[in-house]
Amino acid sequence: MDIGALRGTQALRNNVLKWMGFCLGVLAGVFAVFNLFINDFVVLGALEVVFASFCFYIFFYTRKRNAQLWQSLTLCLFLSLLITLGTYLSSIKSLLFIWTCSLPVLFYLLLGKQYGQVLSLMVALLQALILFSKTSLEPLNSINFLLNFSFAYICIWAVSHTFENSRAEYGQRLENLALLDPLTGAGNRLAMTHYFEVELKNKNGLFILMLDLDYFKNINDQYGHDVGDRILIEVTSFFRQRISKGYVFRIGGEEFAIFLPSSDPRSAYEFADMLREHLSTTIHNIDEQVINLTISIGVACYMPNQTLKNFIKRADDALYQAKQQGRNKVVTAYELSQESIEHNKAS
């Protein structure tokens, strides 16, 4: 599965922002001409020129890069300002207020549920104050207009909220299906790749622990796979309870990986040895069976410009040495490199 598929929300919002930037830029330019040279609304026209320029900047920016939150937020706030200011300055028969009904859709599409709620409410209150402050709503019937306009806005707001809420929930469920191991709830290999390549911006001080449950096949053979599965679930919980910062991934049958960001060689080794020691003294009572486990661990530190594949391989090599040394051991990639250097010197 492509990692890019996990960023559907970001891609959707980027695409919406790009084409809304283009369309709103054209419309703002047209309105600016009318307001500057025909309607004599100099302030509003000048703001529309600035808004049109910003919209075209957004359009060209998002053609090559992902949009930033501040860009979407600025566009929504700027457009809200133009619509509310236009409603305040113009007469009701200009029908500029109709654009208000488009705002909740835009808020939820570009910014999500939290911002959508706040901004939709803010615009509703501002427009209500502006419309009620007008001395006359003619040629519209005041009561009928206010009721119909209010209900239309609320309906569009409710639909936008429901749609975004459902989309976010289904998106999260699909992401969980793609990224989580169905048995233990730990991240899978794809989740590990996604975390390393997308989420982790600063890899300095990043350590990886490769962990393998010793002789786990014997547990499956002796007690059955159901007991083995429950052991895997308990071990995952055991890891999570002892990680203050970091992530647990199940990348094989009984093989796990843990990322430790912002750590150092000594802390990473001590944490790995603590896991090894605590697990070796932990008794698992499952279906009246008393089961004790040990783990072998390989530890590696991220090197500049290293690929995830090479990063994992260095920790895997250390894990292999831990098994060769009798299991229930912690071996670091640093130890292996030192041994290699000493061996080369000796030869």
GUMI-676193 format. One record per residue: y, z negated, x negated of N, C-alpha, C, CB in turn; residue in one letter. Coordinates in steps of 0.2 Angstrom, whole numbers, plus 5000, padded with zeros to 4 digits. Glycine has a CB too. Layout:
# residues N
YZXYZXYZXYZXa/...
//
This chain:
# residues 347
499450004996500050005000500650004996500049945005m/501150044997501750054994502249994995502150114996d/502449964989502949904990503549924994503149884983i/503749984994504350004997504249995005504550074996g/503650005007503549995014503649925017502750015016a/503649875012503849805014504549795015503549755009l/504949845013505649835014505949875020506049855007r/505549885025505749925031506449905034505249915036g/506549835034507149815037507749835033507149735038t/507649825026508249845022508349915022508049825015q/507849955022507950035023508250055029507250065022a/508050015035508350035041509050015041507949995047l/509249955039509949935039510349985034510049865037r/510050005029510450045024510550115027510050055018n/510050135031510150205034510650205040509450225037n/510650145044511150135049511850135046510950075053v/511850095041512550085038512850145035512550035033l/512350185032512650255029512950295034512050285025k/512550305040512750355045513350325049512150385049w/513250265050513850235054514450235050513750155056m/514450235043515050235039515250305040514850225032g/514850355040515150425040515450445047514550475039f/515050425052515350435059515950395060514850415064c/515950335059516550295060517150315055516450215058l/517050335049517550365045517850425048517250385038g/517450475051517750525054518150505060517250575057v/517950465065518250435071518850405069517850395075l/518850355064519450325062519950365059519250265056a/519750425056520250465053520650505059519950515049g/520250525064520550555070521050505074519950575075v/520750445075521250395078521850385074520850335080f/521750385068522350365063522850415064522150365056a/522650485065523150535066523550525073522850605066v/523150515078523450505084523950445084522950495090f/523750385082524150325082524750335077523750265080n/524750365072525250375067525750425070525050395060l/525550485072526050535074526150545081525750595071f/525650515086525750535093525950465097525150565096i/525550415096525550355099526150305096524950315100n/526250325090526750275087526550205086527450285090d/525950195084525650135083525550135075524950115086f/526050125071526050125064525550075061526750115061v/525550015063525149965060524449985061525249895063v/524249995067523550015069523350075065523450025077l/523750125065523650185062523450175054524150245063g/523950135051523850125044523150085043524450075041a/522950035047522350005046521750055047522249945052l/521850105052521250145053521250195047521450195059e/521750215043521650245037521350215032522450265034v/521450145031521050105026520350095028521450035026v/520250085035519550085037519150145036519550065045f/519450205038519150265036518950275029519650325039a/519450255025519250265017518650215016519850245013s/518650155018518150115017517450135020518250045020f/517450165026516850195029516550255024517050225036c/516950295022516750345017516450325011517350405016f/516850265008516550235002515850205004517050175000y/515750175009515050155011514550215012515150115018i/514750265015514350325016514050345009514650375019f/514550355004514350384998513950334993514950414994f/514150274994513850214990513050214993514150144992y/512950214999512250205002511850265001512350175009t/512150314999511650374998511250364992512150444997r/511450324987511150324981510850244979511550344975k/511150194983511050124982510950094988511550094977r/510550034988510549994994511149954995509949944993n/511349945001511949915003511949845002512149925010a/512549815001512549735000512749705006513049724994q/512649645007512849615013513549615015512549535013l/513949605010514649605011514949665013515049585004w/514649725012514849785014514749795022514449845010q/514149775024513949775031514449725035513249755032s/514549665032514949615035515649645036514849555032l/515949675030516649695030516749745035516849715023t/516249795036516249855041516349825048515749895040l/515849775049515849745056516449705058515249705057c/516749675053517349635054517949675055517449585049l/517949725051518549775051518549815057518549825045f/517949835060517949875066518149825072517249905067l/517949765072518049715077518849705077517749655076s/519149705071519849695071520249755074520049685063l/520049815072520349875075520249875082520049935072l/519749855085519649865092519949805096518849855094i/519949745094520349695097521149705096520149625094t/521349725090522049735089522249795094522249755082l/521849845094522049905098522049885105521549965097g/521649845108521649825115522249785116521049775116t/522449745111523049705112523749745112523149655106y/523749795108524349835107524449885113524349865101l/523849915115523849975120523849945127523350025118s/524049995131523949985138523249985140524350025143s/523049955146522349955148522050025150522249905154i/522550075152522350135154522150175148522850175158k/522250155142521950195136521250185135522350165129s/520950135138520250125138519950105131519850185141l/520350085127520150065120519650015120520650055116l/519649965125519249905126518549925127519449865132f/518349985129517650005130517250005124517650085133i/517650015118517250015112516949945110517750035106w/517249895114516949825113516149825114517349775117t/515949865119515249855121514749885116515149895127c/515049925111514649955105514549895100514950015103s/514949845100514949805094514249765093515449755094l/514049725099513349695098512849735095513149665105p/512749795097512249835094512349845087512249905098v/512949855085513049865078512949805074513749895077l/513149745077513049685073512349665072513449625077f/511949675077511249655076510849705072510849655083y/511049765072510649815068510849805061510849885070l/511449795059511749795052511649725049512449815052l/511649665053511749605050511149555053512349575052l/510749575058510249525060510449485065509949495054g/509949435067510049395073510649345072509449365075k/510649305066511049255065511849275065510949215059q/511949325061512649355061512849385068512749405056y/512349425071512449455078512649405083511749485080g/512349345083512549295088513249275087512049235088q/513449255081514049235080514649285081514149205073v/514549345078515049395079515149415086514849455074l/514549425090514649445097514949395101513849455100s/514849335100515249285103515949285102514949215102l/516149285095516749285093517149345096516849295085m/516849405096517249465099517349455107516849525098v/516849425110516849415117517449365119516249385120a/517549315115518049265116518749295115517949205112l/518849335109519449365108519649415113519349405101l/519149455115519349505120519549475127518749555121q/519149425128519349385135520049355134518849325136a/520249325129520949305128521449355128521049265121l/521349415125521749475125521849505132521549525121i/521249515136521349545142521649495148520649555145l/521449425147521849385152522549375150521449315151f/522749385144523449375142523949435145523549365135s/523549495146523949555148524249535155523549615149k/524949565156525249545162524949595168526049565161t/524649645166524449695171523849735169524949745174s/523349735173522749775171522649845175522049735173l/523249855178523249925182523249985177523949925186e/522950035179522750055186522050025188522750125187p/521749985184521049955186521149895191520649935180l/520649885195520649825199520449765195520149835205n/520849715195520749665190520149625190521349615191s/519949605196519349565197518749615196519249535204i/518649665199518149715198518049735190518149775202n/518649755187518549775180518349715176519249795178f/518549655177518349595172517649585173518849535174l/517449585180516749565181516249615178516549555188l/516349685179515949735177515949745169516149805180n/516549735166516549735159516249675156517349735157f/516249615159515949555156515249565157516149495160s/514949585163514249595163513949645159514049605171f/514349705158514049755154514049735147514549815154a/514549695144514549675137513949625137515149635136y/513849575141513349525141512649555141513349475147i/512549605145511849645145511749675139511849695151c/512249715136512149745130511949695124512749785128i/512349635124512249585119511549555120512749525121w/511249545126510649515128510049565125510549505135a/510149635127509649685124509649685117509849755127v/510249685114510249685106509949625103510949695104s/510049565106509749505104508949505104510049445107h/508749535110508049535112507649585107507849545119t/507949645106507649695102507649665095508149755102f/508149645092508149615085507749565084508849595083e/507649515089507249455088506449485088507349405094n/506349525093505649555093505449595087505549595099s/505949635084505849675078505749635072506449725077r/506149575072506049535066505349495066506649475066a/505149475072504549445073503949485071504449415080e/503949545074503349595072503449615065503449655077y/504049625062504049635055503749585051504849655053g/503949525052503649465049502849465049503949405051q/502649475055501849475056501549535052501749485063r/501849595052501649645048501649625040501949715049l/502149595038502249575031501749525029502949555030e/501649475034501049425032500449465032501049375038n/500249505036499649545036499549585029499549595041l/500149605027500049645020500049605014500649695020a/500449545015500549505009500049445008501249485008l/499749415013499449355013498649365013499649305019l/498349325009497649325009497349295016497349285003d/496949325020496849305027496449235027496449355031p/496049225022495649165021496049105020495049165017l/496449105014496749045011497549045013496749045004t/497849095015498549105016498949105010498749035020g/498649115004498949124998499149194998498549104992a/499649214993499849284992499249314989500449284988g/499249384991498749424988499049464982498449474993n/498649514979498949554973499549594975498349604971r/499649614981500249654983500849604983500149684990l/500649544986501249494986501449474979501049434990a/500949474974501149454967501549514964500549444963m/501349574965501749634963502449634966501349694964t/502449624973503149624976503549564973503049614984h/503349504972503749454970503949464963503349384969y/503549494958503749504951504249564951503049524947f/504149614955504549674954505149674958504149734955e/505149644964505749644969506149584969505449664976v/505749524971506049464972506349424966505649414976e/505949434960506149394954506649434950505549384950l/507249414951507849444948507849434940508449434951k/507749364939507849344932507149314930508349284931n/506849354925506149334923506149294916505749404921k/506749274914506749234908506449164909507449224905n/505949144905505649084906505049084911506149034908g/504849144913504349154918503649144914504349224921l/503149104917502549094915502049114920502349024912f/501449134918500949154923500249114921500749224924i/499949084926499349044925498749084929499348974927l/498249104925497649134928497149084928497449204924m/496949074934496449014935495749044938496748964940l/495249014936494549034939494148974940494249084934d/493848974946493448914947492748924944493348904955l/492648874940492048874936491348874940491948814931d/490948924939490248924942490348924950489848864940y/490748954952490848954960490248984963491548984961f/489949034960489449074963488849024965489149124958k/488748974960488248924962488348884968488248874956n/489048874970489248834976489048874982489948814976i/489148944982488948984987488248994988489249054986n/487848994982487149004983486848934985486849014976d/487148874983486748814985486948794992486948764980q/487648804994487848775000488048825005488448734999y/488048885003488248945008488948965008488048915015g/489049025010489749055010490249015014489749125012h/490048985020490548945024490848885020490148925030d/490348855016490648795012491048825007490048755010v/490848885004491248914998491948935001490948974996g/491948955007492648975010493048915011492549015016d/492748865013493148795014493448765008492748745018r/493048775002493248754996493848794993492648764991i/493848864994494348904992495048884996494248974994l/494948865003495548845006495848775004495348835014i/495348735002495548665000495848674993494948614999e/495648714989495848724982496548754982495448764978v/496648804987497348834988497848774990497348884993t/497648734994498048684997498248634991497748645003s/497648624987497748574981498248604976497048574977f/498248674975498748704970499448694973498648774969f/499548714980500248714983500548644983500148734990r/500148594984500348524984500648494978499848474986q/500448534972500648514966501148554962500048504961r/501448604966501948654963502548634967501748724965i/503048614963503748604965504148664965504048544961s/503948704960504348774960503748824958504948774956k/503648874961503148924959502848954965502748894954g/502348994964501949034969501249044967502349104970y/500849034973500149034972499849104975499748974975v/499449134971499149204973498349194972499449264970f/498049224977497349234976497149304975496849204983r/496949324969496849394967496149414966497249404960i/495749374968494949384967494549344971494749394960g/493949344971493549294975493649224974492749314973g/493649204967493749134966494349134960493149094963e/494649184959495249184954495849184958495149254950e/496349144955496949134957497449144952497049064960f/498149154954498649164949499249114951498849234948a/499649084947500149044948500749074944500048974948i/501349084947501949104944502349044943502349164947f/502549024937503048974936503748994933502748914931l/504249004937504849024935505248974931505249054940p/505648994927506148944923505748884920506648924928s/505248904916504848854913504948864905504148854915s/504548824902504548824895503748814892504948774891d/503648834886502948834884502548764885502848854877p/502948714883502648644884502548624891503048594880r/503048634895502948614902502448654906503648624906s/502348724904501848764907501148744905501948844905a/501048724899500448704897500248634900500448694889y/500748594900500648524903500448534911501248474902e/500748574914500648584921499948614922501148634924f/499748664918499048694918498548634917499048754914a/498648594912498148544910498148494916498348514903d/498748474919498748424924498248454930499448414927m/498348514932497948544937497248544935498148624938l/497048564929496348564927496048494928496248584920r/496448444925496148374925496148344932496648324921e/496648354936496648324943496048354947497348334946h/495948424946495448454950494748434948495548534950l/494648424942494048394939493848324942494048394932s/494348284944494148224946494248214954494648174943t/494348274957494448274965493748284968494948334967t/493548244973492948254976493048294983492548184977i/492748344984492748384991492148364995492748454989h/492348335001491748315005491748365011491848245008n/491248415011491248465016490548465019491348535013i/490548455026489848455029489348405026489548525030d/489648345024489248295021489048305014488648275026e/489248365011489148385005489648355000489048455004q/489548324995490048304990490048354984489848234987v/490548384983490648444979491248424974490748504982i/491048434967491548434962491648494958491348374957n/492248514957492448574954492848574947492848624959l/492748624943493248624937493548694937492848604931t/494048704933494348764933494548784925495048774937i/494548844924494748874917495348904918494148914914s/495848894914496548924915496748964908497048864917i/497049014909497449054904498149054906497149124903g/498549044901499349044902499649094897499548964900v/500149124900500549174896501249174898500249244897a/501649184893502449184894502649254895502849144889c/503149274899503349344900503749364894503849344906y/503649424892503949454886504449504889503449484881m/505049514885505549554888505249624889506149564883p/505449654895505249724896504449734897505449774891n/504149684898503349684899503249704906503049614897q/502749744907502449764914502049704916502049834914t/501949704923501549654926500849664924501549654934l/500649724923499949734921499749704914499749804921k/500249714909500149684903500249604903500649714898n/500749584907500849514908500149474910501349494913f/499849504915499249474918498649484912499049514924i/498649534909498149544904498149494898498149614901k/498749474896498849424891498549354894499549414889r/498649344900498449274903497649284904498849264909a/497449344906496749354907496349344901496649424910d/496649374895496249364889496249284887496649404883d/496749254888496749174887496249144891497449144888a/496149164898495749134902494949154900495849164910l/494849214897494249234895494049184889494249304892y/494549174885494349124879494249054882494949124874q/494549034887494448964890493748964892494948954896a/493449014895492749014898492249014892492649074902k/492449054887492049064881491948994877492349114876q/492448954878492448884874492148834878493248864873q/491848854884491448804888491648784895491348744884g/492248824897492548814903492848744904492048824909r/493248734909493648674910494148664905493148614911n/494448724903494848724897495548754899494548754891k/496048744895496648784896496848814889497248734898v/496948874889497048914883497648954884496448964881v/498148954879498748994880498749064876499348954878t/499149114878499149174875499449164868499549224879a/499849114867500149094861499649074856500749034862y/499149034858498649014854498249074851498148964858e/498149114856497749174854498049214849497549224860l/498749224850499149264845499149224838499849274847s/499149164838499149124832498449134828499349054833q/497949124832497249134829497149204826496749124835e/497449254830497449324828497749334821497749374833s/498349304821498749304814498349274809499449274815i/498149214810497749174805497149214803497549104807e/496749244807496149284806496349344801495849314812h/496949374803497149434799497349414792497749474802n/497649354791497849334785497149314781498249264785k/496749284784496049274780495649334778495649224785a/495749384782495349444780495749484776495149484787s/
//
